[in-house]
Amino acid sequence: MASNQPRPTKAERREAARAKARALREEQERRERRARITRRSLLGVGGLAVVGAATALVVTGRDKTDSSPALGGPIAAEASADGLPATVRADGSIVFGSNLEPGSITDGARNLHIYFDYTCHFCVSFEELHNAEIETLLGDGTINLVLHPARFLEQTDEGSWSNMVGNAMGVVLDQEPASALAFHKAALSRFGQIYAAQDSSALNAESVAQAATEAGVSDAVVQQIATAISDNTYSAWLELNRKTFSKGGVSGTPTVCLDSERLELQAIATESGITDYIQNAAATK
């Protein structure tokens, strides 16, 4: 059946073609911008984070009026504000006790603080080396794991890997908290794979969703993750983490503290390094 709609005029067709070309050009510019950002994430963070991997870090002075705890200090009280996951602390950290639930605390356990960036391949290496012993130390009630996410590079860019993973973690913490620790590990592992391949194009929301799926996050929550990344839902939490990281004087990732004592990474660089350190400290008391 022939259409009753009038055929577009030449001027209308020309304007439609211009609009399409403009849209394609804008999309290409967005892709190139994301590629520049992710290339800097892949190549830049390594140089920045090496300080944490090679030496004990120097902590600069803090503003004494700041209410957040000092680097490696006591676990803060829970936070309560729009844009923050329900279980995070006042300094933005995520605490896991022996039941592996975010927000839980094992009384009498030591607090293992880890300051890290999801775009830090040294943090990936630290996780791979110490994952098994940290799980054991958590399970037997020896430690509470206190994770301090940071955005060391591209701190305010909504398209950065750290920003996307942070928004995704916010959704998981609020909607499916039992999967939070598994997702944390999967997101680091996924970045490690991308870094090894030097494939900046894979630092995208689809890869974040893939990490969530691998961590056992439900399909319904994975769909919410896509929306949170697009809307930058947890921007307030990401900004809080940035401020905590900056005011804490951390100069590299990963930075690791056992209670208020900062650990030299070389001294614990074995699969049982943290365990050995804790046991040796107990033996000398």
C-alpha positions as a LaTeX table, in Angstrom:
\begin{tabular}{lrrr}
\hline
Residue & $x$ (\AA) & $y$ (\AA) & $z$ (\AA) \\
\hline
Met1 & 0.00 & 0.00 & 0.00 \\
Ala2 & 1.34 & 3.40 & $-0.92$ \\
Ser3 & 2.07 & 5.81 & 1.91 \\
Asn4 & 0.00 & 8.99 & 2.20 \\
Gln5 & 2.87 & 10.84 & 3.82 \\
Pro6 & 4.51 & 13.43 & 1.54 \\
Arg7 & 8.04 & 12.68 & 0.41 \\
Pro8 & 10.67 & 14.81 & 2.23 \\
Thr9 & 11.85 & 17.78 & 0.26 \\
Lys10 & 15.47 & 18.09 & $-0.84$ \\
Ala11 & 16.07 & 20.65 & 1.90 \\
Glu12 & 14.59 & 18.33 & 4.52 \\
Arg13 & 16.70 & 15.41 & 3.30 \\
Arg14 & 19.80 & 17.57 & 3.36 \\
Glu15 & 19.08 & 18.71 & 6.93 \\
Ala16 & 18.45 & 15.13 & 8.04 \\
Ala17 & 21.78 & 14.08 & 6.53 \\
Arg18 & 23.52 & 16.92 & 8.33 \\
Ala19 & 21.91 & 15.94 & 11.63 \\
Lys20 & 23.00 & 12.34 & 11.18 \\
Ala21 & 26.55 & 13.37 & 10.33 \\
Arg22 & 26.63 & 15.67 & 13.36 \\
Ala23 & 25.46 & 12.85 & 15.63 \\
Leu24 & 28.06 & 10.48 & 14.23 \\
Arg25 & 30.77 & 13.10 & 14.68 \\
Glu26 & 29.75 & 13.73 & 18.31 \\
Glu27 & 29.72 & 10.00 & 19.04 \\
Gln28 & 33.19 & 9.63 & 17.52 \\
Glu29 & 34.45 & 12.52 & 19.66 \\
Arg30 & 33.03 & 10.81 & 22.77 \\
Arg31 & 34.75 & 7.55 & 21.85 \\
Glu32 & 38.07 & 9.28 & 21.27 \\
Arg33 & 37.76 & 11.10 & 24.59 \\
Arg34 & 37.05 & 7.84 & 26.43 \\
Ala35 & 39.98 & 6.21 & 24.67 \\
Arg36 & 42.32 & 9.03 & 25.75 \\
Ile37 & 41.12 & 8.72 & 29.32 \\
Thr38 & 41.47 & 4.96 & 29.48 \\
Arg39 & 44.91 & 5.03 & 27.86 \\
Arg40 & 46.03 & 7.39 & 30.62 \\
Ser41 & 44.45 & 5.04 & 33.17 \\
Leu42 & 46.34 & 2.05 & 31.79 \\
Leu43 & 49.68 & 3.76 & 31.34 \\
Gly44 & 49.60 & 6.49 & 33.97 \\
Val45 & 48.44 & 4.76 & 37.13 \\
Gly46 & 51.25 & 2.25 & 37.00 \\
Gly47 & 53.85 & 4.97 & 37.40 \\
Leu48 & 51.85 & 6.66 & 40.11 \\
Ala49 & 51.11 & 3.53 & 42.09 \\
Val50 & 54.65 & 2.19 & 42.06 \\
Val51 & 55.41 & 4.28 & 45.13 \\
Gly52 & 53.09 & 2.07 & 47.13 \\
Ala53 & 54.52 & $-1.13$ & 45.71 \\
Ala54 & 58.17 & $-0.34$ & 46.34 \\
Thr55 & 58.50 & 1.52 & 49.62 \\
Ala56 & 56.94 & 2.50 & 52.90 \\
Leu57 & 54.94 & 5.62 & 52.19 \\
Val58 & 55.36 & 9.00 & 53.80 \\
Val59 & 52.18 & 10.45 & 55.31 \\
Thr60 & 51.83 & 14.20 & 55.17 \\
Gly61 & 50.16 & 16.26 & 57.89 \\
Arg62 & 46.40 & 16.19 & 58.24 \\
Asp63 & 43.93 & 18.89 & 59.10 \\
Lys64 & 43.22 & 18.20 & 62.78 \\
Thr65 & 39.72 & 19.61 & 62.40 \\
Asp66 & 38.76 & 16.88 & 59.97 \\
Ser67 & 36.34 & 14.39 & 61.53 \\
Ser68 & 37.42 & 11.36 & 59.49 \\
Pro69 & 39.86 & 8.92 & 61.11 \\
Ala70 & 43.57 & 9.12 & 60.42 \\
Leu71 & 45.24 & 6.74 & 58.02 \\
Gly72 & 44.87 & 3.26 & 59.52 \\
Gly73 & 42.93 & 4.62 & 62.48 \\
Pro74 & 39.81 & 3.28 & 64.16 \\
Ile75 & 36.87 & 2.27 & 62.00 \\
Ala76 & 34.58 & 5.25 & 61.54 \\
Ala77 & 30.91 & 5.29 & 62.36 \\
Glu78 & 28.46 & 4.61 & 59.57 \\
Ala79 & 27.65 & 7.41 & 57.16 \\
Ser80 & 24.17 & 8.58 & 56.31 \\
Ala81 & 23.58 & 10.83 & 53.32 \\
Asp82 & 22.12 & 10.84 & 49.83 \\
Gly83 & 24.39 & 9.28 & 47.23 \\
Leu84 & 26.13 & 7.01 & 49.76 \\
Pro85 & 25.58 & 3.24 & 49.98 \\
Ala86 & 23.78 & 2.32 & 53.18 \\
Thr87 & 26.62 & 0.32 & 54.75 \\
Val88 & 29.66 & 2.56 & 54.13 \\
Arg89 & 31.43 & 4.40 & 56.93 \\
Ala90 & 31.82 & 8.12 & 57.48 \\
Asp91 & 35.19 & 8.09 & 55.68 \\
Gly92 & 33.69 & 6.19 & 52.71 \\
Ser93 & 35.29 & 2.86 & 53.62 \\
Ile94 & 33.66 & $-0.55$ & 53.39 \\
Val95 & 34.16 & $-2.90$ & 56.36 \\
Phe96 & 33.87 & $-6.69$ & 56.24 \\
Gly97 & 33.84 & $-8.87$ & 59.35 \\
Ser98 & 33.99 & $-12.64$ & 59.68 \\
Asn99 & 30.61 & $-13.16$ & 57.99 \\
Leu100 & 31.91 & $-11.32$ & 54.89 \\
Glu101 & 28.92 & $-8.94$ & 54.95 \\
Pro102 & 29.67 & $-5.26$ & 54.30 \\
Gly103 & 29.10 & $-3.20$ & 57.42 \\
Ser104 & 29.81 & $-6.08$ & 59.78 \\
Ile105 & 32.58 & $-5.93$ & 62.39 \\
Thr106 & 34.19 & $-8.73$ & 64.38 \\
Asp107 & 34.75 & $-7.52$ & 67.94 \\
Gly108 & 38.35 & $-7.81$ & 69.09 \\
Ala109 & 39.71 & $-8.33$ & 65.58 \\
Arg110 & 42.52 & $-6.23$ & 64.17 \\
Asn111 & 41.65 & $-3.85$ & 61.34 \\
Leu112 & 43.42 & $-4.39$ & 58.03 \\
His113 & 43.04 & $-1.16$ & 56.04 \\
Ile114 & 43.70 & $-1.31$ & 52.29 \\
Tyr115 & 43.79 & 1.90 & 50.26 \\
Phe116 & 43.50 & 1.01 & 46.58 \\
Asp117 & 42.40 & 2.13 & 43.14 \\
Tyr118 & 40.45 & $-0.07$ & 40.73 \\
Thr119 & 42.80 & 1.20 & 37.98 \\
Cys120 & 45.96 & 0.16 & 39.84 \\
His121 & 47.62 & $-3.00$ & 38.54 \\
Phe122 & 49.79 & $-3.13$ & 41.66 \\
Cys123 & 46.55 & $-3.39$ & 43.63 \\
Val124 & 45.59 & $-6.30$ & 41.38 \\
Ser125 & 48.90 & $-8.01$ & 42.16 \\
Phe126 & 48.43 & $-7.42$ & 45.89 \\
Glu127 & 44.95 & $-8.92$ & 45.74 \\
Glu128 & 46.15 & $-11.98$ & 43.84 \\
Leu129 & 49.01 & $-12.58$ & 46.29 \\
His130 & 47.07 & $-12.11$ & 49.52 \\
Asn131 & 43.50 & $-13.08$ & 48.62 \\
Ala132 & 43.57 & $-16.55$ & 50.18 \\
Glu133 & 45.15 & $-15.51$ & 53.46 \\
Ile134 & 42.89 & $-12.48$ & 53.84 \\
Glu135 & 39.88 & $-14.76$ & 53.42 \\
Thr136 & 41.29 & $-17.06$ & 56.10 \\
Leu137 & 42.08 & $-14.19$ & 58.48 \\
Leu138 & 38.57 & $-12.83$ & 57.96 \\
Gly139 & 36.92 & $-16.20$ & 58.42 \\
Asp140 & 38.65 & $-17.01$ & 61.70 \\
Gly141 & 37.97 & $-13.57$ & 63.15 \\
Thr142 & 41.58 & $-12.37$ & 63.20 \\
Ile143 & 40.89 & $-9.24$ & 61.12 \\
Asn144 & 38.23 & $-6.92$ & 59.86 \\
Leu145 & 38.90 & $-5.95$ & 56.25 \\
Val146 & 38.54 & $-2.20$ & 55.71 \\
Leu147 & 38.54 & $-1.25$ & 52.04 \\
His148 & 39.23 & 2.37 & 51.09 \\
Pro149 & 38.43 & 2.88 & 47.37 \\
Ala150 & 40.24 & 5.76 & 45.71 \\
Arg151 & 40.32 & 7.47 & 42.33 \\
Phe152 & 43.98 & 8.23 & 41.94 \\
Leu153 & 43.72 & 9.06 & 38.23 \\
Glu154 & 40.92 & 10.86 & 36.35 \\
Gln155 & 39.43 & 11.65 & 39.73 \\
Thr156 & 36.34 & 13.48 & 38.50 \\
Asp157 & 35.73 & 11.88 & 35.10 \\
Glu158 & 32.45 & 9.99 & 34.95 \\
Gly159 & 33.75 & 7.68 & 32.22 \\
Ser160 & 36.80 & 6.39 & 34.09 \\
Trp161 & 37.03 & 2.74 & 35.12 \\
Ser162 & 37.28 & 3.64 & 38.82 \\
Asn163 & 34.17 & 5.80 & 38.54 \\
Met164 & 32.19 & 3.10 & 36.76 \\
Val165 & 33.23 & 0.39 & 39.22 \\
Gly166 & 32.49 & 2.72 & 42.14 \\
Asn167 & 28.94 & 3.30 & 40.94 \\
Ala168 & 28.53 & $-0.42$ & 40.33 \\
Met169 & 29.80 & $-1.21$ & 43.82 \\
Gly170 & 27.31 & 1.27 & 45.25 \\
Val171 & 24.47 & $-0.66$ & 43.63 \\
Val172 & 25.79 & $-4.01$ & 44.85 \\
Leu173 & 26.23 & $-2.71$ & 48.40 \\
Asp174 & 22.66 & $-1.44$ & 48.45 \\
Gln175 & 20.90 & $-4.18$ & 46.50 \\
Glu176 & 22.92 & $-7.36$ & 46.92 \\
Pro177 & 25.47 & $-6.79$ & 49.72 \\
Ala178 & 26.38 & $-10.47$ & 50.06 \\
Ser179 & 28.05 & $-10.21$ & 46.63 \\
Ala180 & 30.05 & $-7.05$ & 47.42 \\
Leu181 & 33.37 & $-8.67$ & 48.33 \\
Ala182 & 33.20 & $-11.04$ & 45.36 \\
Phe183 & 32.46 & $-8.13$ & 43.04 \\
His184 & 35.38 & $-6.14$ & 44.47 \\
Lys185 & 37.71 & $-9.02$ & 43.61 \\
Ala186 & 36.16 & $-9.56$ & 40.18 \\
Ala187 & 36.48 & $-5.86$ & 39.25 \\
Leu188 & 40.18 & $-5.86$ & 40.18 \\
Ser189 & 40.72 & $-9.11$ & 38.29 \\
Arg190 & 38.97 & $-7.76$ & 35.22 \\
Phe191 & 41.19 & $-4.67$ & 35.23 \\
Gly192 & 44.23 & $-6.92$ & 35.56 \\
Gln193 & 43.20 & $-8.79$ & 32.43 \\
Ile194 & 42.63 & $-5.54$ & 30.53 \\
Tyr195 & 45.95 & $-4.13$ & 31.71 \\
Ala196 & 47.81 & $-7.28$ & 30.66 \\
Ala197 & 46.23 & $-7.05$ & 27.21 \\
Gln198 & 46.80 & $-3.26$ & 27.04 \\
Asp199 & 43.30 & $-3.02$ & 25.63 \\
Ser200 & 41.93 & 0.34 & 26.76 \\
Ser201 & 38.77 & $-0.15$ & 24.68 \\
Ala202 & 37.67 & $-2.82$ & 27.17 \\
Leu203 & 37.49 & $-0.32$ & 30.05 \\
Asn204 & 33.78 & 0.17 & 29.65 \\
Ala205 & 30.45 & $-0.43$ & 31.34 \\
Glu206 & 30.08 & $-3.79$ & 29.63 \\
Ser207 & 33.27 & $-5.02$ & 31.30 \\
Val208 & 31.99 & $-3.82$ & 34.67 \\
Ala209 & 28.76 & $-5.75$ & 34.09 \\
Gln210 & 30.79 & $-8.79$ & 33.11 \\
Ala211 & 32.75 & $-8.59$ & 36.36 \\
Ala212 & 29.49 & $-8.34$ & 38.31 \\
Thr213 & 28.07 & $-11.38$ & 36.56 \\
Glu214 & 31.26 & $-13.35$ & 37.26 \\
Ala215 & 30.90 & $-12.40$ & 40.92 \\
Gly216 & 27.43 & $-13.92$ & 41.03 \\
Val217 & 25.47 & $-10.67$ & 41.01 \\
Ser218 & 21.92 & $-11.25$ & 39.79 \\
Asp219 & 20.81 & $-10.12$ & 36.34 \\
Ala220 & 18.33 & $-7.65$ & 37.84 \\
Val221 & 21.06 & $-5.92$ & 39.83 \\
Val222 & 23.43 & $-5.95$ & 36.84 \\
Gln223 & 20.78 & $-4.00$ & 34.93 \\
Gln224 & 20.64 & $-1.47$ & 37.77 \\
Ile225 & 24.42 & $-1.14$ & 37.56 \\
Ala226 & 24.17 & 0.09 & 33.97 \\
Thr227 & 21.74 & 2.81 & 35.05 \\
Ala228 & 23.89 & 3.85 & 38.02 \\
Ile229 & 26.95 & 4.19 & 35.80 \\
Ser230 & 25.03 & 6.26 & 33.28 \\
Asp231 & 23.51 & 8.50 & 35.98 \\
Asn232 & 26.65 & 8.63 & 38.20 \\
Thr233 & 24.30 & 7.74 & 41.04 \\
Tyr234 & 26.95 & 7.42 & 43.73 \\
Ser235 & 28.97 & 10.52 & 42.86 \\
Ala236 & 28.72 & 11.74 & 46.47 \\
Trp237 & 30.38 & 8.54 & 47.71 \\
Leu238 & 33.11 & 8.76 & 45.09 \\
Glu239 & 33.82 & 12.36 & 46.08 \\
Leu240 & 33.92 & 11.41 & 49.76 \\
Asn241 & 36.47 & 8.70 & 48.97 \\
Arg242 & 38.57 & 11.19 & 47.02 \\
Lys243 & 38.61 & 13.64 & 49.92 \\
Thr244 & 39.46 & 10.94 & 52.45 \\
Phe245 & 42.28 & 9.68 & 50.27 \\
Ser246 & 43.67 & 13.17 & 49.73 \\
Lys247 & 43.44 & 14.30 & 53.35 \\
Gly248 & 44.89 & 11.02 & 54.58 \\
Gly249 & 48.15 & 11.86 & 52.83 \\
Val250 & 48.32 & 8.58 & 50.91 \\
Ser251 & 50.87 & 8.91 & 48.13 \\
Gly252 & 50.50 & 5.56 & 46.38 \\
Thr253 & 48.36 & 2.47 & 46.03 \\
Pro254 & 48.09 & $-0.03$ & 47.49 \\
Thr255 & 48.73 & 1.35 & 50.96 \\
Val256 & 48.13 & $-1.18$ & 53.74 \\
Cys257 & 47.79 & $-0.59$ & 57.47 \\
Leu258 & 47.25 & $-3.02$ & 60.32 \\
Asp259 & 45.33 & $-0.91$ & 62.80 \\
Ser260 & 47.40 & 2.29 & 62.90 \\
Glu261 & 50.65 & 0.67 & 61.71 \\
Arg262 & 51.47 & 1.03 & 58.04 \\
Leu263 & 52.98 & $-2.13$ & 56.54 \\
Glu264 & 55.89 & $-2.19$ & 54.13 \\
Leu265 & 54.68 & $-4.19$ & 51.16 \\
Gln266 & 58.05 & $-5.78$ & 50.52 \\
Ala267 & 58.09 & $-7.13$ & 54.07 \\
Ile268 & 54.80 & $-9.00$ & 53.57 \\
Ala269 & 55.32 & $-9.98$ & 49.92 \\
Thr270 & 54.52 & $-13.69$ & 50.33 \\
Glu271 & 51.27 & $-15.60$ & 50.30 \\
Ser272 & 51.33 & $-15.72$ & 54.11 \\
Gly273 & 53.04 & $-12.36$ & 54.67 \\
Ile274 & 50.19 & $-10.66$ & 56.53 \\
Thr275 & 49.54 & $-13.75$ & 58.66 \\
Asp276 & 53.21 & $-14.07$ & 59.53 \\
Tyr277 & 53.37 & $-10.41$ & 60.46 \\
Ile278 & 50.37 & $-10.69$ & 62.79 \\
Gln279 & 51.72 & $-13.85$ & 64.43 \\
Asn280 & 55.22 & $-12.39$ & 64.89 \\
Ala281 & 53.75 & $-9.24$ & 66.42 \\
Ala282 & 51.70 & $-11.35$ & 68.86 \\
Ala283 & 54.75 & $-13.43$ & 69.80 \\
Thr284 & 56.80 & $-10.40$ & 70.74 \\
Lys285 & 54.19 & $-8.94$ & 73.11 \\
\hline
\end{tabular}
